[in-house]
Amino acid sequence: MLVGVISDTHFPDKVAKLSEKIEKIFSDVDLIIHAGDIHSDEVLKELSAIAPVVAVAGNGDSAKMAYELGQNRVVYINGYKVGIAHGHHGDVCESGIARSFAWFEEADLVIGGHTHLPSFENTVNGIYLNPGSCGVPKDPRGSSVALLTLDQDIDAKIIFLDEVF
């Protein structure tokens, strides 16, 4: 199964519109996961036109959006337990990754955002994916999303929008 993963769109307060490249990158996905800091229902509507969307609210989302979406959730995709949390919760753990894993027990994969830095790594807590920020990147390579493959193995590729034609 192919999943598009996006986070930190910050639309429309920090970006005027979502890049048209997202539709191209996500054209073959079965599902889209948004890991928070959406900022507008319009983002979810646009993404829903491409594929079904599962989303959580981030620290920059409204109370209404947090109530409707929740701030963390578990989805089962192709036999894998996937935890999704923006990564800003709590103050006990020192990293967003650790904070995200704290929400989920025995997840095969945890997806987060918040740092605006893309990452796909096997941490001491487990496999972690952060697609980076589509709206306000901190990575010098620019805005990014990820394509996640959940088949025999868990694999992901970070895609920088500036590299897509």
N, C-alpha and C positions, 0 to 999 in steps of 0.2 A: 504494500500500500504506500502511496506517495502522499505526503502531507506538506503543505506550505506552512511555514512558521514565520510570524511577524510580531513585532513588539514596538512599543514606544513611537507610535505614529504622530502623536501630539498635533492632531488636526482638529480644528483650523487655527488654533492659537499660535502655533510656531511654524506651521507649513501651510501654504495656500491651498495645496491639493496633493492628493496621493499621486505618485508617479505612475504613468501609463505602463511602465516597465513591469510593474507588479502583476498586471493581468497577463502579460507575456510569460513571465517566470512561473506563475501559478496555473497556467493554462491546462496542464495535465494532472493537477492534483485531485485527490479524492476528498480531501478535507483541508480546511485552513484553521490553524490555531493562532489566536491573538493573545499574547502574554501580557496585556495590560498597558495602561497609559494610552488609551484609545482616544479619549476626549470628545468624541462625537459619534452618535448613532449612524451618521452618514458613512463612516468608515466601515462599520459592520454591514450596512446595506450594499456598499460597493463590493466588498469581499464576498458577500452572499450571492452576488450575481455570477461569481466565478465558481464557487463550490460551497458546500455547507460549512458553517463557521462555529467553532467552539471558542469562547473567550472568557477571560477573567478581568476584573478591574484592577487597575494599579493605583498608586498613591496620588496620581494627578487626575483621576477620574472622579466624576461627581458622586455624591452620596446615593443618588438615584441609580446610577449605573452600577455602583458597588452592591446595592441592594438587589438589583435585577440579575447581575452576572455572578455575584459572589467574588471573593478575593482569592479563592483557591478551589480547585476541583480535580477530580480523578476521572479519566476516561480510559476505556479499554479499547485498544486499537489493534486488530489483527493478533489478539492474544497477549499483547503487552499492556502492563499497567503503567499509565503515563500520568504523572502529577504535573499540574500547571499552577504556578503562582508567580506573581510579578517579581517578588524577591525583596520587598521593602519591609516585610513584617518583623516586628520584634526588635529587641536590642540586646539579646543575650548572645547570639552568635555574631562573630565579627565579619562574616562575609555574606553577600547576597546568596551565594550558592548554598552555604550551610543553612541559612534561613529558609530557603526554598525547600531543601530536603527535610527540614524539621516538620513540615506539614504532612509528609507522606511516609507511610511505613511500607517498606519493601517494594518501592516503585522500581520498575525496570528502567525508567527514564524520567527525569524531571526537566521541565521546560520553564524558563524564567526570562526576565527582562531586567529592567530598572537601571542597569549599569550603562546601557547604550553601547556596550562593547561585545562584539560577537565572540562566541566560544562554543566549541563542541569538544568535550573532554571527559575522560574517565577519571573522576575525582575519588577521594577516599570515601565519599558518601555514595557514589554510583555515577551513572552516565548523566551528564548535564548538557543541555543545549540552550544557548541564548542566541537568538538570531541577530542581536545588535539592534540598532535603532533605524527604523525606516524614515523617521522624521527629523531627528536631531542627533546625528551620529557623533560619537567621540573618537571613533577609529579614523585615522588619517586617510584610509581608503574610501571613506564615505558611507552613505546609507547602505543598509544590508538587510537581507531576509535569509531564510534557510529553506532548503528542501530536505525533508526527513523521509527516509525509507525505512519502513517497518515490515520486513519480510523474514528471511532466515536469521538475519542479524539486524541490529540497529545501526543505521548509518546516516550521516547528515553532511550536507555541503552548504557552506556559507556562500551566498551570492551577493556581490557588491553591485549595486545598481549602475554605477558608472562603467562597469565592464560589460553591460548588456547593451546590445545594439538593436 
